[in-house]
């Protein structure tokens, strides 16, 4: 169940009859963000929300509401010992039908790239990309934030990645994949961008390689949605506007070549980064 929206911003695309109160929408978003951690009160809110959706045929619902229904069916299935008493076949058939509808809706939307400003670690996508270093043992900035949000198992998984030479698990321009552990995202794709040395030391090609390598890992695992930070623009010093152009051109070229991923989100951490990415997207549309 993946969305290109942060779960805290999820709102219903269609609720038959009376709209759900804002507080219940917020509680439901929290439930999606961490079902087991939220608590029983939100489970009740989820049930009421689902009851509001149930009267409508699934074909009439928006994409997010289809995901809501599938989420509820999956949880009911797992929490009741594998199905609802007396009707496990019907539940499984419904989950398969909802899954097929969701996949169709996503594919109809087509491939694309968009910009979003906010916290990368809160996104409910198939994979988020980590702007890692070659050691893959955590660090500052985005790297540190992802490790904190994913929990200590992420560091253990990174340590398990074999070194290609002493102290290097992921050379600059390459990518490695690990589980997402405590993150909403199922996977973390670790890639290493270049340190900015003025632009004449192969930095644009290395940065493009980092984006392309991350998308290759996503395609290998049939992932549909991937979210990137602004690679190399932190302590590595790559000018944000230049990095944004490389990101947009590379991502669009890869999406034109492959069936997966379907959607790519370029995540900005502040207004300057957002402006640079939006400008790069607009430039690409005009060319």
C-alpha positions in Angstrom: 0.0 0.0 0.0 1.9 3.0 -1.2 1.2 6.7 -1.6 3.2 9.6 -2.9 1.6 11.7 -0.2 3.0 12.0 3.4 0.5 10.1 5.6 0.0 13.2 7.7 -1.5 14.9 4.7 -3.7 12.1 3.5 -7.4 13.1 3.1 -10.2 11.1 1.6 -10.8 11.5 -2.1 -14.5 10.5 -1.7 -16.7 9.6 1.2 -20.3 8.6 0.4 -22.8 10.6 2.4 -21.6 12.8 5.2 -17.9 13.7 5.2 -15.9 12.2 8.0 -15.0 14.8 10.7 -11.5 16.4 10.3 -10.4 14.8 13.6 -11.2 11.3 12.3 -9.3 12.0 9.1 -6.3 13.0 11.1 -6.6 9.9 13.3 -6.9 7.7 10.3 -3.7 9.3 8.8 -1.9 8.5 12.1 -3.2 5.0 11.9 -1.7 4.5 8.5 1.6 6.1 9.7 2.0 3.4 12.4 -0.9 1.1 13.0 0.6 -0.9 15.8 2.0 2.1 17.6 -1.0 4.4 17.5 -3.4 2.5 19.9 -6.9 1.1 20.0 -8.7 4.4 19.9 -7.5 5.0 16.3 -8.5 1.5 15.3 -12.1 2.4 16.2 -11.8 5.6 14.1 -10.5 3.5 11.2 -13.5 1.2 11.5 -15.9 4.1 11.3 -14.1 5.5 8.3 -14.2 2.2 6.5 -18.0 1.9 7.3 -18.5 5.2 5.5 -16.7 3.9 2.4 -18.3 0.4 2.3 -21.6 1.4 0.7 -19.9 2.6 -2.5 -18.7 0.2 -5.2 -14.9 0.1 -5.2 -14.9 1.4 -8.8 -16.4 4.6 -7.6 -13.7 5.4 -5.1 -10.6 7.4 -5.5 -7.1 5.9 -5.3 -6.5 6.9 -1.6 -9.8 5.4 -0.5 -9.1 2.2 -2.3 -5.9 2.0 -0.4 -7.8 2.6 2.8 -10.1 -0.3 2.1 -7.3 -2.6 1.2 -5.4 -1.6 4.4 -8.5 -2.4 6.5 -9.1 -5.7 4.8 -5.4 -6.7 5.2 -5.5 -5.8 8.9 -8.8 -7.7 9.5 -7.3 -10.7 7.7 -4.1 -10.8 9.8 -5.7 -9.9 13.2 -8.4 -12.6 12.9 -6.1 -15.5 12.3 -5.9 -15.2 8.5 -9.5 -14.3 7.7 -13.0 -13.5 8.9 -14.8 -16.5 10.4 -16.9 -18.3 7.8 -15.9 -16.2 4.8 -12.1 -16.3 4.3 -12.5 -16.9 0.6 -14.6 -13.8 0.1 -12.1 -11.6 2.0 -9.2 -12.8 0.0 -11.1 -12.3 -3.3 -12.0 -8.7 -2.2 -8.4 -8.0 -1.3 -7.2 -9.3 -4.7 -9.9 -7.2 -6.4 -8.9 -4.0 -4.5 -5.2 -4.7 -5.3 -5.9 -5.0 -9.0 -8.0 -1.8 -9.0 -5.2 0.1 -7.2 -2.6 -1.1 -9.6 -4.8 -0.2 -12.6 -5.4 3.3 -11.2 -1.7 3.9 -10.6 -0.8 2.7 -14.1 -3.5 4.9 -15.6 -1.9 7.8 -13.9 1.3 7.1 -15.8 4.9 7.7 -15.0 5.9 11.0 -13.7 8.1 13.1 -11.4 6.9 15.7 -8.9 8.4 17.9 -6.2 7.4 17.8 -2.5 8.7 19.8 0.4 8.9 18.1 3.8 10.4 15.2 5.8 11.6 12.4 3.5 11.4 9.9 6.4 7.6 10.4 6.7 6.8 9.4 3.2 4.8 6.2 2.6 6.4 5.2 -0.7 8.0 1.9 -1.8 11.5 3.3 -1.3 13.2 6.4 -0.1 16.7 7.2 -1.3 19.5 7.9 1.2 22.2 10.3 0.3 24.8 8.1 1.9 28.6 8.0 2.1 30.7 5.3 0.7 31.0 3.5 4.1 27.2 3.3 4.4 27.5 3.6 8.2 25.3 6.6 8.8 26.3 10.3 9.0 24.8 13.7 9.2 22.0 15.4 7.4 19.6 13.2 5.4 21.7 10.1 6.1 21.5 10.6 9.9 17.8 11.4 9.8 17.0 8.2 7.9 19.0 6.1 10.3 17.3 7.6 13.3 13.9 7.1 11.8 14.6 3.5 10.6 16.1 2.3 13.9 19.2 0.4 14.7 18.4 -2.5 12.4 19.2 -0.2 9.4 22.8 0.2 10.5 23.1 -3.6 11.0 21.8 -4.1 7.5 24.3 -1.6 6.1 27.2 -3.3 8.0 26.1 -6.6 6.3 26.6 -5.1 2.8 30.0 -6.4 1.6 32.9 -4.0 1.1 34.1 -3.7 -2.5 37.4 -2.3 -1.1 38.5 -1.4 2.4 36.0 1.0 4.0 33.8 1.2 0.8 30.5 -0.5 0.5 28.9 1.8 -2.1 31.2 3.7 -4.4 30.3 7.1 -5.6 27.6 6.9 -8.4 26.4 3.4 -7.3 23.5 2.3 -5.1 22.6 -0.5 -2.6 19.2 -1.5 -1.2 18.2 -2.5 2.3 14.9 -2.9 4.1 13.2 0.2 5.5 12.6 -1.3 9.0 10.8 1.3 11.1 10.3 3.7 8.2 6.9 4.0 6.4 8.9 3.1 3.2 9.5 -0.6 2.6 13.0 0.0 1.4 16.0 2.4 1.6 18.1 2.8 -1.5 21.5 4.1 -0.5 23.4 6.0 -3.1 26.5 8.2 -3.0 26.7 11.5 -4.8 29.9 13.4 -5.6 31.7 16.0 -3.5 31.5 19.3 -5.4 34.9 20.4 -6.6 33.9 23.2 -9.0 32.1 21.1 -11.7 35.1 20.2 -13.8 35.9 16.9 -12.0 33.1 14.8 -13.5 30.6 15.8 -10.8 27.5 16.0 -13.1 28.2 12.6 -14.6 28.7 11.1 -11.1 25.5 12.7 -9.7 23.5 11.5 -12.7 25.0 8.0 -12.1 23.8 8.1 -8.5 20.2 8.9 -9.6 20.2 6.3 -12.3 21.7 3.6 -10.1 19.0 4.2 -7.4 16.3 3.9 -10.0 17.9 0.7 -11.4 17.7 -0.8 -7.9 14.0 0.2 -7.8 13.3 -1.4 -11.1 15.1 -4.6 -10.1 12.6 -4.9 -7.2 9.5 -3.9 -9.2 9.0 -0.8 -7.0 6.4 1.7 -8.1 7.2 4.8 -6.1 10.6 6.3 -5.0 11.4 9.5 -3.2 14.8 11.2 -3.5 16.5 13.9 -1.4 18.6 16.5 -3.1 21.7 14.4 -3.4 25.1 16.0 -2.8 23.6 19.4 -2.0 24.4 19.3 1.8 27.9 19.0 3.2 29.1 17.8 -0.3 28.5 21.3 -1.5 26.8 20.7 -4.9 25.0 23.9 -6.0 21.2 23.2 -5.5 20.2 24.7 -8.9 22.8 22.7 -10.8 22.0 19.5 -8.8 18.2 20.0 -9.5 18.8 20.1 -13.2 20.8 16.9 -13.2 18.2 15.2 -11.0 15.2 16.2 -13.3 17.0 15.4 -16.6 18.2 12.0 -15.3 15.0 10.9 -13.7 12.9 11.8 -16.7 15.3 10.0 -19.0 15.1 6.8 -16.9 11.3 6.9 -16.6 11.1 7.1 -20.4 13.3 4.0 -20.7 11.6 1.7 -18.1 8.3 0.5 -16.8 9.3 0.9 -13.2 9.2 2.9 -11.1 6.0 4.7 -12.0 6.4 7.7 -9.8 9.3 9.6 -8.5 9.1 12.3 -5.8 12.0 14.8 -5.5 11.9 16.0 -1.9 13.0 19.5 -0.9 14.1 20.2 2.7 13.6 23.9 2.5 12.2 26.7 0.3 15.5 27.2 -1.6 15.7 23.5 -2.6 12.0 23.5 -3.5 12.4 26.5 -5.8 15.4 25.0 -7.5 13.6 21.7 -8.2 10.4 23.4 -9.4 12.4 25.6 -11.7 14.3 22.6 -13.1 11.0 20.8 -13.7 9.6 23.8 -15.5 12.7 24.1 -17.6 12.4 20.5 -18.7 8.7 20.9 -19.7 9.5 23.9 -21.9 12.5 22.3 -23.7 
